[in-house]
Structure formats: C-alpha cells, structure tokens
Amino acid sequence: MADPVEQQPIDEAVELEVAAAQAMQACGGDMLATVKALIVANAMLEQELADVYAKASRGFLRGRRLPKRKD
C-alpha cells in the first residue's frame, strides 16, 4: 500500500491540472484570456488581503509581517 505522504504531490498535481483546465474552459480555450483573467483575480485577492490587514488591529497582527502601506 502506498504511503499517503507519497500520494499527496500526485493529488495536488491532478488538482492543479483540473483547475487549469477549468480556467481555460471558462475563457473559451483562449490561453491569453485565461492568463489575463488569472492576473486580474490575483490582483483582486491581493487587494482583499491588504484590506483585511488594514482593518485588523495591530495587537491581533502581533508578530506577523505587515505589507507596506501605500500612503
């Protein structure tokens, strides 16, 4: 029987392949559109994370690295 630790990278690779195929399918098979959509989605997630850090108290974030604020 295979060790579960050894199976994990294969499972993650399969999940990544499926996610990539779904992203390309959502963009009609256009790879350039897929890359653009992923860049936009990543930027939105980065902004959301920055907003969460901005709203969190300094005490809660104690010991964590804070992103540089754009003032």
C-alpha positions in Angstrom: 0.0 0.0 0.0 1.3 3.5 -0.9 2.2 5.9 1.8 -0.3 8.7 2.0 2.5 11.3 2.2 3.8 10.0 -1.2 0.4 10.3 -2.8 -0.1 13.9 -1.8 2.0 15.5 -4.5 0.3 13.5 -7.2 -3.1 14.5 -5.9 -2.1 18.2 -5.8 -0.7 17.9 -9.4 -4.0 16.4 -10.5 -6.0 19.1 -8.8 -3.8 21.8 -10.4 -4.3 20.2 -13.8 -8.1 20.2 -13.3 -8.1 23.8 -12.1 -6.1 24.9 -15.1 -8.4 23.1 -17.5 -11.4 24.7 -15.8 -9.9 28.1 -16.1 -9.1 27.6 -19.8 -12.6 26.3 -20.4 -14.1 29.3 -18.7 -12.2 31.5 -21.1 -13.3 29.6 -24.2 -9.9 27.9 -24.6 -8.1 31.2 -25.1 -4.9 30.9 -23.2 -4.1 34.6 -23.3 -7.6 35.4 -21.9 -7.0 32.8 -19.2 -3.7 34.3 -18.1 -5.3 37.8 -18.1 -8.2 36.5 -16.0 -5.9 34.9 -13.5 -3.8 38.1 -13.2 -7.0 40.1 -12.5 -8.2 37.5 -10.0 -4.8 37.5 -8.2 -4.8 41.3 -8.0 -8.3 41.3 -6.5 -7.2 38.7 -3.9 -4.1 40.8 -3.1 -6.3 43.9 -2.6 -8.7 41.9 -0.4 -5.8 40.7 1.7 -4.5 44.3 2.0 -8.0 45.5 3.1 -8.1 42.7 5.8 -4.7 43.7 7.1 -5.7 47.4 7.2 -8.8 46.6 9.2 -7.1 44.2 11.6 -5.8 45.6 14.9 -2.0 45.8 15.5 -2.4 43.6 18.5 -4.1 40.8 16.5 -1.3 41.0 13.9 1.4 40.9 16.5 4.4 39.0 15.2 3.1 38.9 11.6 4.7 40.7 8.7 2.6 43.6 7.5 2.5 44.7 3.9 3.9 48.2 3.3 1.1 50.7 3.4 0.6 52.9 0.3 0.0 56.4 1.7 
